[in-house]
């Protein structure tokens, strides 16, 4: 299979993101909501999962080298999604398609929702978090729904928390974000897209290593991104109008990467991630200290597990350097 069914084109060393056909995906699927099924682990699962749990800790680099991402690293981390995150059966699985995935929405929709929220009490530098929940649709293509929530800040430790919620926003075919009450319950319930993800996803946690079935206690099922200082800056610095759009593009990255004397790498702790991309903006690798997100995608979300509802966390301050072949 193609390692990554993406929606970007290369142009003179840069990347331009272009729209694709969108299909409507509800927050969940049919059937009465109940706990999502978790696949039985393979014989090596306990060892792999224990290692994964030990890697996910405070201060770990979740994602790319910087929160802004140029085309060179973009190309590598999106390909790594195809190489390390699969869907299918234990004996036959392949890379996850994004063809037809509902992953693009209007800037005006995001701004409308945040503007309509009550003032966030006890907020810090980041007042709003945007949580992307991962799933597979009826065709086993990647699916996602959003939660937009207030964050509570503890100044002394610089830690944030957010309360659990069962409501979410569905990305509609016209780029609107439709509110769905209790949609997260349906998403992770029987027949829901989140449950399908849990049942069919396999992950190669270590490059060149064994494949393990997704396990909810240790593998990432959602990622929280800061709106202020990240997504808001991405919109402003790329001059996106309210009619402009943002697209979510899947990626995968390890937690550790060690270069060897022969220029190969030992990489461990691969996990699902997501990039935010300004649609119709040509990405480049030009450094811009005044506007670091200009002509860039955005990363550095906090994964759940470990940073889940009611669990204190700190937004990442360190990233993982890319392989030397992924530098501009």
C-alpha positions as CSV (number, residue, x, y, z in Angstrom):
1,X,0.0,0.0,0.0
2,X,1.0,3.6,-0.4
3,X,2.6,4.6,2.9
4,X,0.6,7.8,3.0
5,X,-2.5,8.9,1.0
6,X,-2.0,12.6,1.4
7,X,-3.3,15.8,-0.1
8,X,-0.2,17.8,-0.7
9,X,1.8,18.5,-3.8
10,X,5.5,19.4,-4.1
11,X,6.4,22.6,-5.9
12,X,10.1,23.7,-6.1
13,X,10.9,22.1,-2.8
14,X,7.9,23.5,-1.0
15,X,4.5,21.9,-0.2
16,X,1.1,23.3,-1.1
17,X,-1.9,21.8,0.6
18,X,-5.0,21.5,-1.6
19,X,-8.6,20.6,-0.8
20,X,-9.9,17.1,-1.2
21,X,-13.4,15.6,-1.4
22,X,-14.9,15.4,2.1
23,X,-17.5,12.9,3.3
24,X,-19.7,13.4,6.4
25,X,-18.7,11.4,9.4
26,X,-20.8,11.5,12.6
27,X,-19.2,11.6,16.0
28,X,-19.8,7.9,16.2
29,X,-21.7,5.1,14.5
30,X,-24.8,3.0,15.0
31,X,-25.5,0.9,18.0
32,X,-26.0,1.5,21.7
33,X,-23.0,3.2,23.3
34,X,-20.8,1.0,25.4
35,X,-17.1,0.6,26.2
36,X,-14.9,0.2,23.1
37,X,-13.5,-3.2,22.5
38,X,-9.8,-3.6,23.0
39,X,-8.0,-6.3,20.9
40,X,-6.2,-9.1,22.6
41,X,-2.5,-8.3,22.8
42,X,0.0,-10.5,20.9
43,X,2.5,-12.6,22.9
44,X,5.0,-9.7,22.9
45,X,2.4,-7.1,23.7
46,X,3.0,-6.7,27.4
47,X,6.7,-6.0,26.9
48,X,6.1,-3.5,24.2
49,X,3.3,-1.8,26.1
50,X,5.3,-1.6,29.3
51,X,8.1,0.0,27.3
52,X,5.7,2.5,25.7
53,X,4.3,3.4,29.1
54,X,7.8,4.1,30.5
55,X,8.6,6.3,27.6
56,X,5.5,8.6,27.9
57,X,6.5,10.8,30.8
58,X,6.7,14.5,31.7
59,X,9.1,16.3,29.4
60,X,9.0,13.8,26.6
61,X,9.1,15.3,23.1
62,X,5.8,14.6,21.5
63,X,6.2,15.2,17.8
64,X,8.4,17.4,15.6
65,X,11.5,19.4,16.4
66,X,9.6,22.7,16.7
67,X,5.9,23.5,17.0
68,X,6.1,25.0,13.5
69,X,6.8,22.5,10.7
70,X,8.3,23.1,7.3
71,X,8.0,20.9,4.2
72,X,11.1,18.8,4.7
73,X,10.1,17.5,8.1
74,X,6.4,17.5,7.1
75,X,7.1,15.0,4.4
76,X,9.0,12.6,6.7
77,X,6.5,12.6,9.6
78,X,3.5,12.1,7.3
79,X,5.3,9.2,5.6
80,X,6.1,7.8,9.0
81,X,2.3,7.6,9.8
82,X,2.0,5.3,6.8
83,X,5.0,3.2,7.9
84,X,4.2,2.8,11.6
85,X,0.4,3.2,12.1
86,X,-1.7,0.6,10.2
87,X,-5.3,-0.7,10.2
88,X,-6.6,-4.1,9.4
89,X,-6.3,-7.6,10.9
90,X,-3.4,-9.1,12.8
91,X,-2.3,-11.2,9.8
92,X,-3.0,-8.5,7.2
93,X,-2.8,-4.8,7.8
94,X,-1.7,-1.7,5.8
95,X,-1.4,2.1,6.0
96,X,-4.5,4.1,6.8
97,X,-6.0,6.1,4.0
98,X,-7.2,9.7,4.2
99,X,-9.1,9.6,1.0
100,X,-12.6,11.0,1.7
101,X,-11.6,11.8,5.3
102,X,-13.5,14.7,6.8
103,X,-10.5,16.6,8.1
104,X,-10.8,20.1,6.7
105,X,-12.9,23.0,8.3
106,X,-13.3,26.7,8.0
107,X,-11.4,29.2,10.2
108,X,-14.6,31.0,10.9
109,X,-16.2,27.9,12.5
110,X,-13.4,27.5,15.0
111,X,-13.4,31.3,15.8
112,X,-17.2,31.2,16.1
113,X,-17.2,28.5,18.7
114,X,-14.4,30.0,20.8
115,X,-16.0,33.4,20.7
116,X,-19.3,31.9,21.9
117,X,-17.8,30.2,24.9
118,X,-18.1,31.6,28.4
119,X,-14.9,33.2,29.8
120,X,-12.6,30.5,30.9
121,X,-12.0,30.8,34.7
122,X,-8.5,30.2,36.1
123,X,-7.0,30.3,32.7
124,X,-3.3,30.9,32.0
125,X,-1.3,31.8,28.8
126,X,-3.4,29.1,27.0
127,X,-7.1,29.4,27.8
128,X,-8.5,27.0,25.2
129,X,-7.5,23.5,24.2
130,X,-8.6,21.8,21.0
131,X,-8.7,18.0,21.3
132,X,-8.6,15.9,18.2
133,X,-10.0,12.4,18.7
134,X,-8.9,9.6,16.3
135,X,-11.1,7.1,14.6
136,X,-11.8,5.0,11.4
137,X,-14.9,5.6,9.3
138,X,-17.1,3.0,7.6
139,X,-14.5,2.6,4.9
140,X,-11.6,2.4,7.5
141,X,-10.2,5.7,6.4
142,X,-9.0,8.1,9.1
143,X,-11.7,10.0,10.9
144,X,-11.6,12.7,13.6
145,X,-13.9,14.8,15.8
146,X,-13.0,17.9,17.9
147,X,-13.6,19.0,21.4
148,X,-12.9,22.6,22.3
149,X,-12.6,23.2,26.0
150,X,-11.4,25.7,28.6
151,X,-8.1,24.8,30.3
152,X,-7.4,25.4,34.0
153,X,-3.9,26.7,34.8
154,X,-1.7,26.3,37.9
155,X,0.8,29.1,37.7
156,X,3.3,27.7,40.2
157,X,3.9,24.5,38.3
158,X,2.8,25.8,34.9
159,X,0.5,22.8,34.7
160,X,-2.9,22.7,32.9
161,X,-5.9,20.4,33.4
162,X,-9.2,20.1,31.5
163,X,-12.4,18.5,32.6
164,X,-13.9,15.5,30.9
165,X,-16.7,16.2,28.5
166,X,-18.9,14.0,26.3
167,X,-19.8,16.6,23.7
168,X,-17.9,17.2,20.5
169,X,-17.9,18.8,17.1
170,X,-18.3,16.9,13.8
171,X,-16.6,18.2,10.7
172,X,-19.3,18.6,8.0
173,X,-18.9,18.3,4.3
174,X,-19.1,22.1,3.8
175,X,-16.3,22.8,6.4
176,X,-18.7,23.6,9.3
177,X,-18.3,22.2,12.8
178,X,-21.6,20.8,14.0
179,X,-22.1,20.4,17.7
180,X,-23.1,16.9,18.8
181,X,-24.2,16.5,22.4
182,X,-22.8,13.3,24.1
183,X,-21.0,12.5,20.8
184,X,-17.9,11.2,22.4
185,X,-19.9,8.5,24.1
186,X,-21.1,7.4,20.7
187,X,-17.6,7.8,19.2
188,X,-16.1,5.3,21.5
189,X,-19.2,3.1,21.8
190,X,-19.9,0.0,19.9
191,X,-19.9,0.7,16.2
192,X,-18.4,4.2,16.7
193,X,-15.4,5.5,14.7
194,X,-13.3,5.6,17.9
195,X,-14.2,2.0,18.7
196,X,-13.3,0.9,15.1
197,X,-9.9,2.6,15.5
198,X,-9.3,0.6,18.7
199,X,-10.3,-2.7,17.1
200,X,-8.4,-2.3,13.8
201,X,-5.3,-0.2,14.4
202,X,-1.8,-1.8,14.7
203,X,1.3,0.1,15.7
204,X,5.0,-0.5,15.2
205,X,6.2,1.2,18.3
206,X,9.9,0.7,17.5
207,X,11.2,1.2,14.0
208,X,11.8,-2.2,12.4
209,X,10.2,-3.9,15.4
210,X,7.1,-6.0,16.0
211,X,3.5,-4.8,15.4
212,X,1.2,-4.6,18.4
213,X,-2.6,-4.1,18.4
214,X,-3.8,-0.7,19.7
215,X,-4.3,-0.8,23.4
216,X,-6.4,2.0,25.0
217,X,-4.4,2.2,28.3
218,X,-1.1,3.1,26.5
219,X,-1.7,4.1,22.9
220,X,-2.7,7.6,21.9
221,X,-6.4,8.0,21.1
222,X,-6.5,11.8,21.1
223,X,-4.2,14.9,21.1
224,X,-4.8,18.3,22.7
225,X,-3.5,21.4,21.0
226,X,-3.2,24.9,22.5
227,X,-5.3,27.5,20.7
228,X,-3.6,30.6,22.0
229,X,0.0,30.8,21.0
230,X,-0.3,27.9,18.5
231,X,-3.4,27.5,16.3
232,X,-4.5,31.2,16.7
233,X,-0.9,32.2,15.6
234,X,-1.0,29.8,12.7
235,X,-4.2,31.5,11.5
236,X,-2.9,35.0,12.0
237,X,0.6,34.6,10.7
238,X,-0.6,33.0,7.5
239,X,-3.2,35.7,6.9
240,X,-6.1,33.2,6.8
241,X,-9.4,35.0,6.4
242,X,-12.6,33.6,8.1
243,X,-13.4,31.9,4.8
244,X,-10.0,30.2,4.9
245,X,-9.6,26.6,6.0
246,X,-7.4,24.4,8.2
247,X,-6.7,20.8,7.5
248,X,-5.7,18.1,9.9
249,X,-3.0,15.8,8.4
250,X,-2.0,12.6,10.3
251,X,1.6,12.0,11.3
252,X,3.6,9.6,13.5
253,X,6.7,10.3,15.5
254,X,8.8,8.4,18.1
255,X,9.6,9.5,21.6
256,X,13.3,8.7,21.3
257,X,15.6,8.8,18.2
258,X,19.4,8.0,18.4
259,X,21.7,8.4,15.5
260,X,24.2,5.5,15.0
261,X,27.8,5.7,13.6
262,X,26.6,4.4,10.2
263,X,23.9,7.2,10.1
264,X,21.1,4.8,10.7
265,X,18.7,5.5,13.7
266,X,17.3,3.6,16.6
267,X,13.8,5.0,17.1
268,X,11.4,3.9,19.9
269,X,7.9,4.8,21.0
270,X,6.1,5.6,17.7
271,X,2.6,7.0,18.2
272,X,-0.2,8.7,16.4
273,X,0.0,12.5,15.9
274,X,-1.6,15.2,13.9
275,X,-0.4,18.3,12.0
276,X,-2.5,21.5,11.5
277,X,-2.1,22.9,8.0
278,X,-3.2,26.2,6.6
279,X,-5.0,25.2,3.3
280,X,-3.7,26.8,0.1
281,X,-0.6,28.1,1.8
282,X,2.7,27.0,0.3
283,X,4.9,25.6,3.1
284,X,8.6,26.5,3.2
285,X,11.6,26.0,5.3
286,X,12.5,29.7,5.7
287,X,13.1,30.7,9.3
288,X,11.0,33.7,10.4
289,X,11.6,34.7,14.0
290,X,8.9,37.4,13.8
291,X,6.3,35.0,12.5
292,X,7.5,31.4,13.1
293,X,4.2,29.8,11.8
294,X,4.2,31.7,8.5
295,X,4.2,29.2,5.6
296,X,4.4,26.4,8.2
297,X,2.2,23.7,9.6
298,X,1.7,23.4,13.4
299,X,2.4,20.5,15.8
300,X,3.3,19.9,19.5
301,X,0.0,18.6,20.9
302,X,-0.2,16.7,24.2
303,X,-1.3,13.1,23.7
304,X,-3.9,11.2,25.7
305,X,-2.7,8.9,27.3
306,X,-0.8,10.4,29.2
307,X,-2.3,13.9,29.4
308,X,-6.0,13.0,29.6
309,X,-9.0,14.8,31.4
310,X,-8.2,15.8,34.9
311,X,-4.5,14.8,34.6
312,X,-2.1,17.8,35.1
313,X,0.2,18.4,32.1
314,X,2.7,20.9,30.7
315,X,2.7,21.8,27.1
316,X,5.9,20.6,25.4
317,X,9.0,22.8,25.5
318,X,11.3,20.4,23.7
319,X,11.1,18.6,20.4
320,X,12.7,15.7,18.8
321,X,15.3,16.5,16.1
322,X,14.4,14.9,12.7
323,X,16.6,12.4,10.9
324,X,19.3,14.1,9.0
325,X,17.7,13.0,5.8
326,X,14.6,15.0,6.8
327,X,16.3,18.3,7.2
328,X,15.9,21.1,4.5
